[in-house]
Amino acid sequence: MSTAGASSTIPGEFGADTPQLYTEHVPDHLRRATARLRFPSSYVIVAASANPGWHSQLPTDATLFFVSTQLTAIITYFVSHGLRIARERAYAQTIESRGKGSDFWQPYVEEWDNPPQPSGFGMGHLVSGVFGRIAFKLLLLPVETVPLVGIMISAWFRALGTSRYLHKTSSTFFATQYFKAKDMTHEQISVFMEERKWDYRAFGFAAALLERIPLLGLVFSVSNRIGAAMWAVDLEKRQHYVAEMKKTRSQIALQ
């Protein structure tokens, strides 16, 4: 057997099949959460589905699209403080509505026996920061003037940075976002996101796409925090389960 063939069969190796122990044979109270985790973008859609903006007419003319985008920027400037509080409150109240306190967030647990090695400081890191988001927004502004197709291209490039931002940014007054709540290091965050790269990309694409809709994007920027909180709760439930199973495996190994 070749070395490559042998390495691909190592149990728990990242890139191999997801361990059935953590995905298929889960207890009944985790089945719904596990099913939701298979489709990360569904959190964004569910959180946004109650917004009346879905029933509004979207601008399709290039000039109108450009003007409405500039209008969105002007409105954001004047309501930025209230909007920031609304976003933070949406995340915090979503966590509270599920009865999760600060003791719910446990230390990070590695779910793979052989985790991946992150490639380093990538675009997701750059776009998740304040200045990186502003610079990236300016660079993509010409692309976004193309109706519909432009914001889809922009959302794809923003995907990882947006999802990282939604789970990383610390709320000042109400709640602490997922990575901070778990007190994860930069290395742990990079590994965690690398293991779920396409999940974070799918979630981030849906979130960024909604936020780039002129005017309505302001509302969706709040609902995206709700989706991020819902996803964080399910991710943490899985972390609890993995921690419990690893503890059980260690106890069996010592017998």
C-alpha positions as CSV (number, residue, x, y, z in Angstrom):
1,M,0.0,0.0,0.0
2,S,1.3,3.5,-0.9
3,T,2.1,6.1,1.7
4,A,-0.7,8.3,0.4
5,G,-3.2,5.5,0.6
6,A,-2.2,4.7,4.1
7,S,-2.4,8.2,5.3
8,S,-5.8,8.7,3.9
9,T,-7.2,6.0,6.2
10,I,-5.9,7.4,9.5
11,P,-9.0,7.6,11.8
12,G,-9.7,11.2,12.6
13,E,-7.4,12.7,10.0
14,F,-8.7,16.0,8.6
15,G,-9.7,15.5,5.0
16,A,-10.9,12.0,5.5
17,D,-14.5,11.1,6.1
18,T,-16.0,12.9,9.1
19,P,-15.9,10.4,12.1
20,Q,-19.3,8.7,12.3
21,L,-18.9,8.9,16.1
22,Y,-19.5,12.6,16.0
23,T,-22.0,12.9,13.2
24,E,-24.3,9.9,12.7
25,H,-24.5,8.2,16.1
26,V,-25.5,11.3,18.0
27,P,-28.0,11.3,20.9
28,D,-31.6,12.3,20.1
29,H,-31.3,15.8,21.6
30,L,-28.4,16.6,19.1
31,R,-30.0,15.3,15.9
32,R,-31.7,18.5,14.9
33,A,-28.5,20.6,15.6
34,T,-26.4,18.1,13.7
35,A,-28.8,18.3,10.7
36,R,-28.6,22.1,10.8
37,L,-24.8,22.1,10.9
38,R,-24.8,20.4,7.5
39,F,-26.2,23.6,5.9
40,P,-24.6,26.6,7.5
41,S,-26.2,29.1,5.1
42,S,-29.6,28.0,6.5
43,Y,-28.9,30.0,9.7
44,V,-28.7,33.2,7.6
45,I,-31.8,32.4,5.7
46,V,-33.9,31.5,8.7
47,A,-32.8,34.6,10.6
48,A,-33.6,36.8,7.6
49,S,-36.9,35.1,6.5
50,A,-39.0,37.1,8.9
51,N,-37.8,40.5,7.5
52,P,-40.4,42.3,5.3
53,G,-37.6,43.4,3.0
54,W,-37.8,40.2,1.1
55,H,-41.1,41.4,-0.4
56,S,-39.7,44.8,-1.6
57,Q,-38.7,45.5,-5.2
58,L,-34.9,45.4,-5.6
59,P,-33.1,47.9,-7.9
60,T,-32.0,46.4,-11.2
61,D,-30.9,49.4,-13.2
62,A,-27.1,50.1,-12.9
63,T,-27.5,53.8,-12.1
64,L,-30.2,53.2,-9.6
65,F,-28.2,50.5,-8.0
66,F,-25.1,52.7,-7.7
67,V,-27.2,55.6,-6.2
68,S,-28.9,53.4,-3.7
69,T,-25.5,51.9,-2.7
70,Q,-24.2,55.5,-2.0
71,L,-27.4,56.3,-0.1
72,T,-26.9,53.2,2.0
73,A,-23.4,54.4,2.9
74,I,-24.7,57.8,3.9
75,I,-27.5,56.4,6.1
76,T,-25.0,54.0,7.7
77,Y,-22.8,56.9,8.6
78,F,-25.6,58.7,10.5
79,V,-27.1,55.6,12.2
80,S,-23.9,53.6,12.8
81,H,-24.0,53.9,16.6
82,G,-27.6,52.7,16.9
83,L,-27.0,50.1,14.2
84,R,-24.0,48.7,16.2
85,I,-26.1,48.5,19.3
86,A,-28.9,46.8,17.4
87,R,-26.5,44.2,16.0
88,E,-25.0,43.4,19.4
89,R,-28.4,43.2,21.1
90,A,-29.7,40.9,18.4
91,Y,-26.8,38.5,19.0
92,A,-27.1,38.7,22.8
93,Q,-30.9,38.2,22.9
94,T,-30.7,35.2,20.5
95,I,-28.3,33.5,22.9
96,E,-30.4,34.4,25.9
97,S,-33.6,33.2,24.2
98,R,-32.0,29.7,24.1
99,G,-31.3,29.9,27.8
100,K,-27.5,29.9,27.4
101,G,-25.4,31.7,30.0
102,S,-21.7,32.4,30.2
103,D,-21.1,28.9,31.6
104,F,-22.4,27.3,28.4
105,W,-19.2,28.2,26.5
106,Q,-16.5,25.7,27.4
107,P,-12.8,25.7,26.4
108,Y,-12.0,24.8,22.8
109,V,-12.0,21.0,22.0
110,E,-10.1,19.8,18.9
111,E,-12.5,17.5,17.0
112,W,-9.9,15.8,14.8
113,D,-7.1,13.6,15.9
114,N,-4.9,14.9,13.1
115,P,-6.1,18.5,12.5
116,P,-5.0,20.6,9.4
117,Q,-2.3,23.1,9.4
118,P,-3.6,26.6,8.5
119,S,-1.9,28.2,5.5
120,G,-1.2,31.4,7.4
121,F,-2.4,34.9,7.3
122,G,-5.0,34.9,4.5
123,M,-7.7,37.1,3.1
124,G,-10.2,36.0,5.8
125,H,-7.9,37.6,8.4
126,L,-7.6,40.8,6.4
127,V,-11.3,41.3,5.7
128,S,-12.4,40.5,9.2
129,G,-10.7,43.6,10.6
130,V,-12.2,47.1,10.5
131,F,-9.6,48.6,8.2
132,G,-9.5,45.5,6.1
133,R,-13.2,45.6,5.6
134,I,-13.1,49.3,4.6
135,A,-10.3,48.8,2.2
136,F,-11.9,45.7,0.6
137,K,-15.2,47.5,0.3
138,L,-13.5,50.3,-1.7
139,L,-11.7,47.8,-3.9
140,L,-14.9,46.0,-4.7
141,L,-17.1,49.1,-5.2
142,P,-16.6,49.1,-9.0
143,V,-17.7,45.5,-9.2
144,E,-20.8,46.1,-7.1
145,T,-22.1,48.6,-9.6
146,V,-23.1,45.7,-11.8
147,P,-26.6,44.8,-10.7
148,L,-27.1,41.4,-9.1
149,V,-24.0,39.7,-10.6
150,G,-21.7,42.4,-9.0
151,I,-22.9,41.8,-5.4
152,M,-22.7,38.0,-5.9
153,I,-19.0,38.3,-6.9
154,S,-18.4,40.7,-4.1
155,A,-20.1,38.4,-1.6
156,W,-17.9,35.5,-2.7
157,F,-14.7,37.4,-2.0
158,R,-16.1,38.7,1.3
159,A,-17.4,35.3,2.5
160,L,-14.6,34.0,4.8
161,G,-13.9,37.5,6.2
162,T,-17.6,38.1,6.9
163,S,-18.1,34.8,8.7
164,R,-14.9,35.3,10.7
165,Y,-16.0,38.8,11.6
166,L,-19.5,37.6,12.8
167,H,-18.0,35.0,15.1
168,K,-15.0,37.0,16.2
169,T,-16.1,40.6,16.9
170,S,-16.5,41.2,20.6
171,S,-19.7,43.0,21.6
172,T,-19.0,45.9,24.0
173,F,-22.3,46.0,25.9
174,F,-24.3,42.9,25.5
175,A,-22.6,39.6,24.6
176,T,-19.2,38.3,23.6
177,Q,-19.0,36.6,20.2
178,Y,-18.3,32.9,19.8
179,F,-14.5,32.8,19.5
180,K,-14.0,35.3,22.4
181,A,-16.6,33.5,24.6
182,K,-14.5,30.3,24.2
183,D,-11.3,32.2,24.8
184,M,-9.8,30.7,21.7
185,T,-6.3,31.7,20.5
186,H,-5.6,32.9,17.0
187,E,-4.1,29.5,16.2
188,Q,-7.2,27.7,17.4
189,I,-9.5,30.0,15.5
190,S,-7.4,29.4,12.3
191,V,-7.5,25.6,12.7
192,F,-11.3,25.7,13.6
193,M,-12.1,27.7,10.5
194,E,-9.8,25.6,8.3
195,E,-11.7,22.5,9.4
196,R,-14.9,24.2,8.5
197,K,-13.7,26.3,5.6
198,W,-16.6,25.5,3.2
199,D,-19.1,25.9,6.0
200,Y,-17.8,29.3,6.9
201,R,-17.6,30.2,3.2
202,A,-21.2,29.2,2.7
203,F,-22.4,31.0,5.8
204,G,-20.3,34.1,4.9
205,F,-21.5,34.2,1.3
206,A,-25.1,34.2,2.3
207,A,-24.5,36.8,5.0
208,A,-22.4,39.1,2.8
209,L,-24.9,38.8,-0.1
210,L,-27.8,40.0,2.0
211,E,-25.7,42.8,3.6
212,R,-24.8,44.2,0.1
213,I,-28.4,44.7,-0.9
214,P,-28.8,48.5,-1.0
215,L,-30.8,49.8,1.9
216,L,-32.2,46.4,2.9
217,G,-28.7,45.3,3.8
218,L,-28.9,47.5,6.9
219,V,-31.7,45.3,8.2
220,F,-30.0,42.1,7.1
221,S,-26.8,43.2,8.9
222,V,-28.8,42.8,12.1
223,S,-30.5,39.5,11.2
224,N,-27.0,38.1,10.3
225,R,-26.1,38.4,13.9
226,I,-29.1,36.3,14.8
227,G,-28.0,33.7,12.4
228,A,-24.4,33.8,13.7
229,A,-25.7,33.3,17.2
230,M,-27.9,30.4,16.2
231,W,-24.9,28.7,14.5
232,A,-22.7,29.4,17.5
233,V,-25.1,27.6,19.8
234,D,-25.2,24.5,17.6
235,L,-21.4,24.5,17.1
236,E,-21.0,24.6,20.9
237,K,-23.5,21.8,21.4
238,R,-21.3,19.7,19.2
239,Q,-18.2,20.8,21.1
240,H,-19.8,19.6,24.3
241,Y,-20.6,16.3,22.7
242,V,-17.1,15.8,21.3
243,A,-15.6,16.7,24.7
244,E,-17.8,14.1,26.4
245,M,-17.0,11.4,23.9
246,K,-13.3,12.0,24.1
247,K,-13.5,11.8,27.8
248,T,-15.3,8.5,27.6
249,R,-12.7,7.2,25.1
250,S,-9.9,8.2,27.4
251,Q,-11.5,6.4,30.4
252,I,-12.0,3.2,28.3
253,A,-8.4,3.3,27.2
254,L,-7.1,3.5,30.8
255,Q,-9.1,0.5,31.9
